[in-house]
């Protein structure tokens, strides 16, 4: 069971990790360091807002955003804007907004990107405060001012060699632990012991924070649970915390940005999920959400099986080369 979960997890994550590595390489070549520094390099609200706004429409999940976020950080982005980008990006994207509308209706399709934007801004502001107060011992390696040729070769060298080496150790550890949790947590964990809306939110957090659920893949899960009576606020917690966090992401962020930044990242996501979940339960009519659920409840599949296996094989080869 453990090996099946591990292989399934790698198959799910690998296409998006590769997309993230490619995106980071493109950023390296297309966006010079001074551009990133100009828009995301300062410890102010504008840089945080720019990073969060940039992240909302991007179709990168919590694993795909890792190489992109680390790439920003290594190339001049400040700690706060980097945290903001890492929070807002995986929660939503153009693809998941459209999928949310199709399965969960217009209200949640509007609420998701708004919540992602605000939690990203909040986390970025806290991240800036941490850096102003002395940081947490993890530097940005600002001495890296090396000249490099802005070419296709540099794109692949940086995205698929250097960045893979940077995050490999903690990515492997995170995958191994996440697969173990997937085996230990029962399939009916969400619905077996829920006695109140707020307990449901806490259960959603307990299950979704350490596990990998992508922004679009979380939508049919939330829809099924809402059809079984789950409150829309608890469903929002799953839609936020599931895509934004997992063990692999947390391990890499803690190693790259430092432990205090990791606590800011987690605190912003968990606090934002609970705050907006309670807001929806208390102040929004239930009919807005329950009336939008269609009957077509099937698992989203992000690509055919052969594509996932090919991506996984390529990822394993890159990891082997990095090792």
Buried (B, 14 or more C-beta within 10 A) or exposed (E): EEEEBBEBBBBBBBBBBBBBBBBBBBBBBEBEBEBBBEBBBBBBEEBBBBBBBBBBBBBBBBBBBBBBBBBBBBBBBBBBBBBBBBBBBBBBBEBBBEBBBBBBBEBBBEBBBEBBBBBBBBBBBBBBEBBEEEBBEBEBEEEEEEEEEEEEEBBBBBBBBBBBEBBBBBBBBBBBBBBBBBEEBEEEBBBEEBEEBBEBBBBBBEBBBBBBBBBBBBBBBBBBBBEEEBBBBBBBBBBBBBBBBBBBBBBBBBBBBBEBBBBBBBEBBBBBBBBBBBBBBEEBEEEBBEEBBEEEEEEBEBEEEEEBBBBBEBBEEBBEEBE
